[in-house]
Amino acid sequence: MKTAYKIHDFVAASWGIRGILLIAMLLTGTMTIAQTNSHQLEGRVSTAGKDEPLPGASVRVKGTANGAISDVNGRFHLQVKDEDSLEVTLMGFDKQVIAVKGLTSISVRLSEGTKTIEEIVVVGYGTEKKKLVTGAIDHVNTKQLEENHSLRVDQALQGQTPGVQISTVSAQPGESMKVRIRGTGTVGTADPIYIVDGVPMSDISYLNSADIAGVDVLKDAASSAIYGSRGANGVVLITTIKGKNAQTRISYDAYYGVQNPTHKTALLNAHDYGVIMNEMAINSGNSPYFTTQQLSTLGKGTDWQEAMYNKRAPMMNHSLNFSGGNDHSVYSSSLSYTKQDGIIGFKGQSRYERVNFRLNSEHKMYKDLLTFGENLTYSRSAKSGVGVSNIYDNTMHGVLNVSPLFNVYDSTGAFGKSAWNVGEANPVALMYYKYQNKNTYDRIAGNAFLQATPIKGLSIRSDFGINLLYTNTNSYTPIYDLSTTEYNIHSQANQGMQRDATWNWDNTVNYQRQVGKHNISALVGLNTLETTYFFVNGYKQDLTKTGLDNSIINNGTTDSTQRIYGSKGSSALLSYFGRIGYNYAEKYMFTAIFRVDGSTAFGSNNRYGRFPSFSAGWVPTNEAFLHVNWLNFLKIRAGWGQNGNLPSSQYQYLSTISTQYLGYYFGSGDVAYVGAAPIKTANPDLKWETSEQTNIGFDAILFKDISLTIDLYRKMTKDWLVSVNTPAISGATTALVNGGDVRNQGIEAALGWDHQFNDFKIGVNANIAVNRNEVTDIPNKEKIINGATAVTYASMPEFYRAQKGFPMGYFYGYKTDGIFQNTAEIAAYKGKDGSPIQPNAQPGDVRFQDLNGDGVIDAKDETMIGNPYPKFTYGFNVNMGYKGFDLTLAIYGSQGNKIWDGTHDFSSPLSNYSAEILGRWTGEGTSNKIPRVTDGAELNQNWIRSSDLYIKNGSFLRIKSVNLGYDFKKLFPEMPIQQLRLYVSGTNLFTFTKYKGIDPEIGYGPSGWASGIDVGTYPQPKTLLVGLSVKF
């Protein structure tokens, strides 16, 4: 397909500016600065109260990069000049500034500090003191990330910051999480962008938590506008550990744990199943399946959940870190290995393994005039697993629906088969045969940079980043015959490979100047990004050798079954951006950002999007009129800004041609000639989806130990890319247009308290977030985007949608009003004309509400019956320390969200039920919630209609992690190490919920804007582990 331009032409325009920046940096290499006399300074950093040594304190010459880190005994050595001043900082302690004035030794005693305001946060192409930030930026405690012992960084963020909702789509090892920052704002891609050491990433599964130095979440447009089209859904900035000017340090952390299921769904045993099947048959006008004698012999039958669980599944992690440096070079490197087996499947069938190597270094030349370095990570991971997708590719869905009337294995040791229902398959056998696979991923990600500081306050930086991912897929399907519907008569080998390559080049000029109490900063920059991909896949049948290890295409023998297919694509982005910051005496702050993005995703009419933002802050506690003992710090801030959102596919403004299903037979021949036709109408006026957000908030420190942050926001996302139908005369079926708006608005609050009572330290942090989501427009006559059908069973009608005036992805269907107890109630349920509203109902059937009052139950009575979004989410974290002991607790919860329970297959009358069916209607007064059991053919359509019978309360509170450790360095202070900590930890220990399913945390939806649909989720395991942390 020809396009109006080529990607390389698109990015060529950036070379002029790049050249200027690069030349400027190279010219700085010829500059020199005068040397002055310096001398050696040694010192010790300790606590102000008990004079205990403080290792890890940063001692830096003010205004320079020259510094050192205190060792295990609190000591440091540093080359200084007489006119220098030292800044001594350590997290949790007040900063001290000390003049050198000819000193050769010094003792520094740090006092417990005012909480968090001196923290440095990453703001996008730079850093800033938290007390000066005017946007909604949350800095996440990385210590808490480590102590959660999550193998995924995004999972470890759960409950750590308000407004960031992280839910599990599948807890199978290696699967991704669903992350939403301040709600879902689009029917397209709603995931945030991750920036790892300056490199944009869509996936951070390759990262090791122990390599993370800091995580900062940009939640409002005022702070994320610097990333333009990639910031509409929020930005997560991740900084890996950097080296420090200190002697070489080595740390090792390892843990080993076992995982077990936390909960099983209560299903019918064999006897109860037989009773229900008989009752279903009788209620449907048929003879019972089992005699009384047969029922008495059924017993409990097979527990299929127990059969497919892999209990005591191991998980382990080993991390080895090195860091150190001197005045000229610093480095940090790590090597780690991670392995996690899944709790579902045969041993090794569900597994994730990863090996990481990281190298970060920074080098200074010409008296700090030039700085260059790199941050590189190589990751190799392997993943295999069972089905965790829709109902046709979901292991748990099969387990929850198979009858308990036959054994997992027969008397010969072969997989058992059902004699009762020849259409049902042994789910354990199906899991074994269908899911023999292994995918491997090789990734190189990172950046190299060169920075020049030709004059004080001016820095010129060029940063080139890459994200290169090679994926190899392999699967094997053997011959099997499990039922009349589940069989395979040809063995098959599948192989595939894919390469995704992204390069990102940032060139920036940053200037900072202080004039009296006026502080001014300015940043201008250019960003160029290009992404290419290709994949090829193939398969062949009838293998000469069996097994996954022999699953090679050339091992197949039937040439006619060989298929090879593939694709490739590319995209590019060219951006210009700038930021101006000002503060007066750290009292009044103002920031303005402007970014222009140009993308190959749009035509020449609207190729460039422009995204501004403005924010301001005021610190009343720096005013003369507001000095009160209990209020240590107060900052009021407000911001407004716009972001864009790139479409998920390229070249959507063009008309597309397809040959699929368009063959034609001419005459009487049996050869189909390939045909082609347009399937989408061109729209050269497609433009950027835009998110506009207003944020007002404040940050406060009370009584020195209490921190409080509150934010109120309103985010409007408009101009979605929506597919609409076109007239048949056009020859195409759809066209893409801009339209559709959604509003997310809410409030976030975070409260923290830290205090030390002699040897006892305690920290408590709590957060809560409330978000309300509402679609305000959709660009079609119906003002509706329909959800999919056949989501929970084959003939299931639509039950979720996006519609004007409702939350995105809300549950849609009929409201019920109890169960008809007798014929009199049926007859009394009349319309305005006196006719029965449900004339075909029988006692025990569902009473559906006639919402429009027309006397008929039909589609006009369908309405909102549930909201998958919570009323609020919350997190609660506690950390305590006493002498060498430490204890942490993390809690996460969600309140008010609804779940669509689609675990039962109502298209198959012989499917098993959950034990809730035992509370069904069996006679007058027996139940007013669950209708009588039928085969689904009843005229009242009790379960065939989508109704609130499927809606369940999804609220939960989860004890996310508990950690207890002891540092033996406190017991044996003479040991020549910094730390020897032994710890035990538990994750997902308890979950409090009313939901009867396996796991209430349901992120699954057939599309990105749908959620809360349970078709059989892979549950989160309960983990117990023991670990060791050593620092030299």
HUSULUR-V816996 format. One line per field, one symbol per residue. ss: DSSP state (2 for helix, 1 for strand, 0 for the rest). psi: psi as a letter, one per 20 degrees, with the letter a starting at -180 (. if undefined). burial: I if it has 16 or more other C-alpha atoms within 10 Angstrom, else O. A space follows every 50 residues. Layout:
BEGIN
ss=???
psi=???
burial=???
END
This chain:
BEGIN
ss=00000022222200222222222222222200000000111111111000 00100001111000001110000011111100001111100010011110 00001111110100000001110000111222000011110222222200 00222200000001111100000000111110000000000011110011 10000000222111111100222222222200001111110000000011 11111111111000001002222222222222200000000222222200 00022222100011111111111110001111111111111001000000 11111111111111100001111111111111110001000001222222 20000000100000100000000000222222220111111111111111 11000001111111111111111111100110000011000111111111 11111111111111100111111111111111111111111110000222 00222111111111111111111111111111110001111111111110 00000001111111111102220000010011111111111111100000 00000111000001100000011000111110000000111111111111 11000111111111111100111110022200011111001111111111 11111110011111111111111111100000011100000000000001 11100000011111011110002222220100000100000000011100 00000000222011110000011111111111001111111111100111 10000000000001222221000000000100000000000000001222 11100111111111111000000000001111111111111110000000 00000000000011000000111111111110
psi=pqrirqghhgihhihgggggggghhhhiiiqqqqqrqrrppqrpprqhfj kqqnqjqpoqppjrjprrpqahjjqrqqprqhjqqppoqppiqqqqpppg ljqiqqppopqprppihiqpqpjokarqphiipirnppppohhhggihkq ipghhhipjhpqioopqpgpjppiqrroppolrpjqibpjqrppookipp qipkiiqphiiphqppoohrhhhihijdijjhjqpoppprprrqnrrpqp qppqqprqqqqhqqporprgghggghgghggghjkrqqhqrhgghiihbh bpnhghhiqnqkpqqqppppqpqaaahhqqqpqqpqppppqrjprrpiho qpqppqppopqppqqlljgppqaqopppppqppqrrpkcahiloghghhi iqqkjrqgqaiiirpqqphgoiiqqohgghgghimnrppqppppqarqqp pqnhrpipppppopqqnpppppqpqporpqnhaiinrpipqpppqqqqpp ppqpoppqppppppocjpppqppqrppppppqqqqpqrrqrmqhqrqhhj mpgiiqinhiippprarrrrrqppqpqqppqpqokkgpqpppqpqpppqi iqrhhlhpqporqqqqqpnhijqhinnqhinhppppqqqqrqrrpqqiqr kiiqqqqqjpkkqpppbjrjpppprqqpippqnijprppppppppprqpq ppkhipqpppppqoppprlroppqqqqhiiirhrqprprpqqppqaqqqp pqppqpndipqqpppqqqpppppppiqplrhikqoqrrrkghrhjprpjq rpqpjrqpkqppbqqrlapphrhghghinqahjiqphmhjqrpirpoqpn hikjjpoahiiqapiqoipqhqqqqppppqpodiqqpqppqqrppiqqpo nkhpniiohjqrrrihiikrpjrpihqjgprqprjijqhilgihqprjhi pqojqqppngqppprpoihhhmiiplrhqnppqqqpqlgqpoqipiagpi noiqqhrhjqrkoojnqoqpqppprqrpppp.
burial=OOOOOOIOOIIOOIOOOIOOIIOOIOOIOOOOOOOOOOOOIOIIIIIOOO OOIIIIIIIIIIOOOIIIIIIIOIIIIIOIIOOIIIIIIIOIIIIOOOOI OOOIOOOIIIIIIIIIIIOIIIIIIOOOOIIIIIIIIIIIOIOIIIIIII IIIIIIIIIIIIIIIIIIIIIIIIOIIIIIIIIIIIIIIIIIIIIIIIII IOOOIIIIIIIIOIIIIIIIIIIIIIIIIIIIIIIIIIIIIIIIIIIIII IIIIIIIIIIIIIOOIIIIIIIIIIIIIIIIIIOOOOIIOOOOOIOOIOO IIIIIOIIIIIIIIIIIIIIIIIIIIIIIIIIIIIIIIIIIIIIIIOIII IIIIIIIIIIIIIIOOOIIIIIIIIIIIIIIIIIIIIIIIIOOIIIIIII IIIIIIIIOOOOOOIIIIOOIOOIIIIIIIIIIIIIIIIIIIIIIIIIII IIIIOOOIIIIIIIIIIIIIIIIIIIIIOIOIIOOOOOOIIIIIIIIIII IIIIIIIIIIIIOOOOOOIIIIIIIIIIIIIOIOIOIIIIIIIOOIIIOI IIIIIIOOOOOIOOOOOOOIIIIIIIIIIIIIIIOIIIIIIIIIIIIIII IIIIOIIIIIIIIIIIIIIIIIOOOOOOOOOIIIIIIIIIIIIIIIIOOI IIIIIOOOOOOOOOOOOOOOOOOOOOOIIIIIIIIIIIIIIIIIIIIIII IIOIIIIIIIIIIIIIIIIIIIIIOOOOOOOIIIIIIIIIIIIIIIIIII IIIIIOOOOOOIIIIIIIIIIIIIIIIIIOOOIIIOIIOOIIIOOIIIII IIIIOIIIIIIIIIIIOIIIIIOOOIIOIIOOOOOIIIOOIIIIIIIIII IOOOIIIOOOIIIIIIIIIIIIIIIIIIIIIOOOIIIIIIIIIIIIIIII IIIIIIIOIIIIIIIOIIOIIIOOOOIIIIIIIIIIOIOIOIIIIIIIII IIIIIIIIIIIIIIIIIIIIOOOOOOIIIIIIIIIIIIIIIOIOIIIIII IIIIIOOIIIIIIIIIIIIIIIIIIIIIIIII
END
